[in-house]
Amino acid sequence: MNARLALVFNGSFGKRGLDWEAFGEWLRRNFSHNYAKDLLNYSRRFSHVLFSGEASELLRLSDSVRKMVLASLSNLAKFLGMYEDWKRIVKAYGLKWSSGKAEDYLISRMAHTENNGSVLEWVRRVKAEIPQLSVFMDFMLLSGLRLREAVNSWNLIIDLAREGRLGEYYNEENGALEHYRFKGLFMRRSKKVFVSFLPKWLIERVSKQEKLTLCQISNWVRRDKRLKSRFPELREYFATVMTKWLNPAEIDFLQGRISGSVFMRNYFNPALITDLKERVFKGLAEIQSKL
């Protein structure tokens, strides 16, 4: 019997038969702090599904909750060496990460835009009402990064600039932030980012700002100004504009939707980087012109 499973069944994992502390530690080694915390909470709540094999209750959950539960139980199953058992449960109940269809997502996004106005209008409003986020909004819009990645990058630029080491991160010749040099920050298990092409003037402006936290940003936007948080839409807007200048594979590369091996094999080439940079900067100029 698998060593971890033996501990589960002989009761030495404590009152509930599982060492949640050890599992939480394992999650934190593989995921960001907040995501690991969510995975642990959902695993505690729904672990009985994994051990009983009865998963009908998951079919009644909303798409967003079911997605988190499936991710949580998948990780718990891997931790316990029960992943093959978990796959059989998923197959038996026809569980899917999402029940939505591609056209439904497209219609939803179109309706969201109609109901909430242009994301650029939202950017302008945030910049006007929260001046301390003005440069950060430009940084997010022009980088196409996820919010957490943008905050990590922002703070790293400031730290390195203060230490006179910004050249370790920003390659001025290529006009690129080389995230891959800082794996601990940007190479998460499920979400990665390798390179962002950005103009020198923006990097210099960022380097003179104050560091930020996710909590600060959320409080300023949602609590203090009562604005909607539309940061994921900035990433979508970046990708949409870039379709005029880049092919889908190149956009995926910039937004971290490829593996490290593909990046090193197909993109880490000075000649290709130069060509890509030129086209990206044309897209960035278009975005800037609309701000």
N, C-alpha and C positions, 0 to 999 in steps of 0.2 A: 504493500500500500504506500502511496505517496506520503512522504514524511509529514507534510503539512496536514494532509487529510487524516493521518493517524492521530495527530494532536487534536484535530477537531473532534473525532469520534471517541477518543478516550477521555475527553472532558478536561484536559489540562489547559485548555485555552480560556478558562475562566467560566463565569456563570452562564454565559450565552454560548459557550463552546467555540469561540473564535477570538483570536488575539487581535482586536481592532486596533490597538496601538501599533502593533507590528505592520498591519496592513496600511494604516495611515502613514507610517514612515515610508513604506514602499511606494505609496502614491506620491508623496512629496519629493521623492528622488526622481520621479518620472514626469511630474506635471507641475504647473505653477501652483503657488500656495492656495489661491482661491478655488481653482478648479479641483485640486486634490481634496479640499475641504468639502466641496459639493459631492464629489464622487463617494467620499466616505459616508456622508450623511445619507445619500440615497442607497448605498450598499447596506447600511444598518437597517434602513426602513424596509427594504425589499429582499433581504438575503434569504428569507424563507422560500422565495420562488426558486432560487437556485437549488436548494436542498430538497424541496418537495417535488420539483418538476412540474408543479401546477402553476401555469402562467396566464390563465384566462383573464385575471384582473388587469394585466398590462394592456390588454386590448381596449380597455375602457378609458385609458389615460389619454390626455391631450398629446398632440404630437411632440410638443416641447418637453413635457415631463417624461413621456415614454423614451425619448431620445436619451435623456440623462440617465434614466433607469437602466436602459440597455447598455450604455457606456459603463455605468457603475458595476453592473453584474458581470459584464465581460471582463473587467479588470479584476474583480474579486475571483472569478473563475480561473483566470490566469495565475493569480497569486496562490490559489489553492491547488493548482494542477488539475482543475476540473473543466478545462476549456472545451474538450470534446463533448462532455456531458451538456455543457451550456449550449453548444452549437446544435445538439439534437433537440433541446427544448425550443430554441428559436425556430428551427425548421418545423417542428411538430405543430407549433401554434401560428406559423406563418407571420412571425413578428418582423416588422420592418421599422427602420429608423425614422421613416416619415411616410405618411399615407398620401401626401400631396403629389400632384402631377406637375410637370415642368410648366405647363400652360397656366396652372393655377397660381404658381409663384410669380409668373410674369404679370398676370392680371392684378395680383395683389400689389405688386410693386408699382404698377401704373396707377392704381387707385390711391395708393399711399401718397404718391407724388401729387396727384390732383387734390387730395384732401389737405395736404400739409404744405403745398407750395414747393418752389424750387429749393434744393438743398443749398444752393448758393445764397439764396435770400436768408436762410437760417445762419449760414456762415457770417454774412454781413451783420446780422443782428447780434450774434455772439461777440463778434469783434467790437461792435459799438457799445454793447452793454457790459462787456467784461474785458476791459483793455489789457489786463494781465494775460489774457489768452489770445491776443491778436496775432502775435508771431506764431504761436503754437498752431492756430487754425491754418495759417499758410503752410506750415510745415506738414501738417496732416494731409492737407489737400494735395500738395505737390509730391508727397512721398508715396501715397497710396498704402501706407502701413495700417495695420490694426492698431486700435487705441493703445493697448498695452505695449506693443512694439514701439509705437511712436513715443510714449512716455519714457521707455527704457533708452531709446536712441537719443532723445532730447537731453536726458540727464547725463548720459555718457559723453555727449558732445561738450556739455558744460564742464563736467569734471576734467576731461582730458585737456580742454582749452586752458583751464586754470592751471594745469600742471605743465603746460607747454608741450603736450604730447598728442595734439589733435591729429597730426599726420599719421598716427598709428591706426586711425579710424577713417578719416576722410582722405581719399586719394585725390589730390587736387588735379593731377594730370588727367585722370579719367573722369573727374567730376562725380565721384561716387563714394557714398558711405559703404564701407565694406563690412557688413554685419557679420559675415562668416568668420571674421577674425575673433569674434567674441561669442563663442558657442554657448556658453552658459546663459547668456541673455537672449539669444536669438534662435537657437536651435532646440526648440522644445520638441517633445516627442511627436506631437500631432500637428504642430504649427511651426513653420520655419520661415525665415527671410534671409536672403543672401546678400543682395546689393540694392541700393537705392541711388539713382542718379539725381543729384540736386545741385543747383547753382551755388557757387562760392559765396555770393552775397547773402544767401539765406543761411548758410552754415555760420557765417560770421555773425549774423544777427542773433541766431540761436545761442551762440557761445557767450553772448553778453546778457542773456536772460537769467532768471532764477529757476531753480529746479522745481519740478512739479510732481504731484502724486495723483493717482487715479481718484482717490477720495476727495482731494481738493477740487479737481475738475468737476466731479459729479456734484459736489456741494455748490459750487459757483453757478453751474448751469441749471441744475434741477431744483435745488433747495432755495438758493438766493434769488435767482431770476425767473424761476418757474418756467423754464424753457424745456422743450423736449430734447432728449439726447439722441442725436442723429449721426453720431460718429461713424457707424458702419456704412452709412450712405456716402460718406466722403470717399471711402475705398471703392465703392461701386461707381461713383462719378469718375474717379481717376481712370478706372478700367474702361469705362464707356468712351471717354475722350481718346484714350490711347488706342482704341480700335482703328482710328484713322491713320495711325502711324506705325503700329506694331501688329504682328500676327498674334493669334491666341496663345501660342506656346511662349512667346516672349513676354506677354502680359502675365501668364502664369509664373514664369521665372521671376519677374520683378515682385510679384505678390506672394512668392514662397509656396506655390502649389506644385513643386516638383521635388524630387529627392536630391540629396546632396550628391550622389553619384552622377545623376544626370547633369547637374549643374557643373561639376568638375569636368565631365567628359565633353559636354557640348557648348558650354558658355564661358568657361574660364580660359579665354583666349584673347590676348590684347587686340588683335585685329577685329574680332567679332564685337568686343566691348566698345571699340571706337565707333563702329557703325551703329550699334544699338544706342549708344549715348547720343549721337547726333539726332536720331529720330525721337528719342525720349524727350530731348530738350525742345524739339519742335512742339511736342504735345504739351509740355510744361508751359511754353510761351502762350499757347492757346488758352490754357486754364487761367494763367495770370491775367490775360487780356479781358477775362470775364468777371474778374473779382472787382 
